[in-house]
């Protein structure tokens, strides 16, 4: 699949020669990459772009009386994980199965609500995915992403800095704020 990827007015624009999920153009912010990566436990920018292009929100899961939707549980679990003072550790057992990890459960529930594949049990600890790009993958099919076009886009320091800054801002928004008097 051939694509062009550019950044214009702070948005990333992906133009596809063949439709993906019925669309030939996608426009999203660096903040979208940052939030989807963290909330879905994605392993790379390529997975984030692929998930954005392939994800379709199950709007029947939105509750107008509470405002809760597909993303709510992932936000709450990530916020709880960031507020936890426990040391970072792998949530995988020696046999490769995921142990009782509320963040993985919430991420998988959100993935299901976006009609995306869940995190495979053989993937390494999903807490690692929020912190670094990895080639291991978390189950998202990246074949819809033109790897060269993405590499060219990310080689632009303005784009790379915008994504890095968006990631920092996203995590900062979830961190506990000091109480001021």
N, C-alpha and C positions, 0 to 999 in steps of 0.2 A: 504494500500500500504506500503510495506516494503522498506526502503532505508537505505543506509549508507551515512553519510556526514562527510567529513574530510577536513582539510586544508593542502595543500602541495604546497611548493614554492610560498606562498602568494595567492594561488587560492583556492576557495572553490570547492570541487568536490562532486557532488551528483550522486550516483549510485542507480538506481531504479530497482526493481525486475520486474516491468511491465512498458512498454513504456508510456511516457507522451508526447503527441504531436509528437509521432513517434520516440522519443529518450529515451534511457535508461541511458544516462550519460549527465550531465551538468557540465560545468566548467566555473566559473565566479569569478571575484574579489570582495573583500569587497566593493570596489568603485562602483561596479555595483549595489549592494544592496543599498548603500547610494544614488546614483543618481536616481535609479528607485523609491525609496521611496519618495524622494523629488519631482521629476518631475511628478509622477503619483498620488501624494497625498495619498500614501498607509498608512495604519494604524498599520502595524506590520512587523516584519522581515519575519514572515510566509507568509504574503501577498506578500512581495517583492520576496521571493523565488518562490512562486506559479506563480506570474506574469512573472518572468524570464522564468520559465518552460513552460508557456502556451502562452506567447506573440509571435506573428508573425508579423513582420513589413510589412506594405503595401508599398512595394518599388515603386509602381506607383505614390506615393505622393512625391517622390524625384524629385527636379527640378535641373538638372545639371548646368543650366545657373546661378542659384542663390546660389546653395548649400543648399537650404532649404528642409527639410524633415519632417518626422513625429514628431521628437523631437524638432524642432526649436521653435515653438510657446510656448511650455512648458518652455523651457530655458528662452525665452524672458520674459514671464509672471512672472516666479519665480524671475528672476533678477530684474525686475521692482518692485515686491513686497518687495524684500529685500532692495531695494534702497529707498523705501517709508518710510518717517519718521512718518507716522500715527501710532497711538496706535493700538496694536493687539486687534481685536474684532471679535466676531462671525459674520459670513455672513449669518446666518439663521434667517428667520423671526420666529415669535412666533408660526406660524402654521407648521413649519418644512420645508418650502420651501427655497431653496437657493436663496438668493438675487443676485443682479447683481454683480457677483464676477469674474473678468477677469481671475484670477488664476484657479478657478474651470473650467471655460469654456475652457481654454487652456489645462488643465489636461485631461478633458473629450475628447477633440479633439485628443490628443495624444493617449489616451486609445483606441479610435475608430480606430486610425491608426495602433494600435498594436493588433487589434481584441480582446480587453479586455473590460469587462463591464464598463460602466461609473459609476461615484460616485453617489450613490443613494441619493435622496433629503432628506431622513430622517437621513442621516449620520450627525454627528456633524460637526462643522466648520472644513473644510479641512486644515486650517492653523495649527490646533492642530496636525494633522497627521504627519506633517514634523518634529515635535518636540518630539514626544513620541510614544512608542509602545502602542497600544490600542487593546482591544478585540472587540470593536464595529464593526470593519470591514468597508471596503469601497466598497464592491461589488465584490471583487476578491474571487473566489472559492479556498479555501486552502485545499480541500480534497486530492489534489495530493501531499501534503507535509506530510511526516511522522513526526508528532509532537514530538515524543520521540527522533528521530534522530536529529531533529533541536534543541531541548532542550539540548541534549548531546553535540552537536557542540557548541552551545552558552555558555555552562558552561565552556568551555575552555577559560581561560582568554586571551590567545594569540589571539584567534578568536574574542572574544568580543572587545578587545582593537583595533584590526585591523579594525573592522566595525566602532567603535566609531571614530577612527582617520580618516577613509575614509569619514565619515559624516562631520567632522570638516573641512577637506580639501576641500570637495565638496562645502560646503557653503562659505568657505573663497575664493574660486575661483570665486564666483559670487558677492562677496561684492565689493563695490566701493573701489578703491585703493587711498591712499592719493597722492596728486600731489607733486612731488619732483621737486625742482629747482636746 
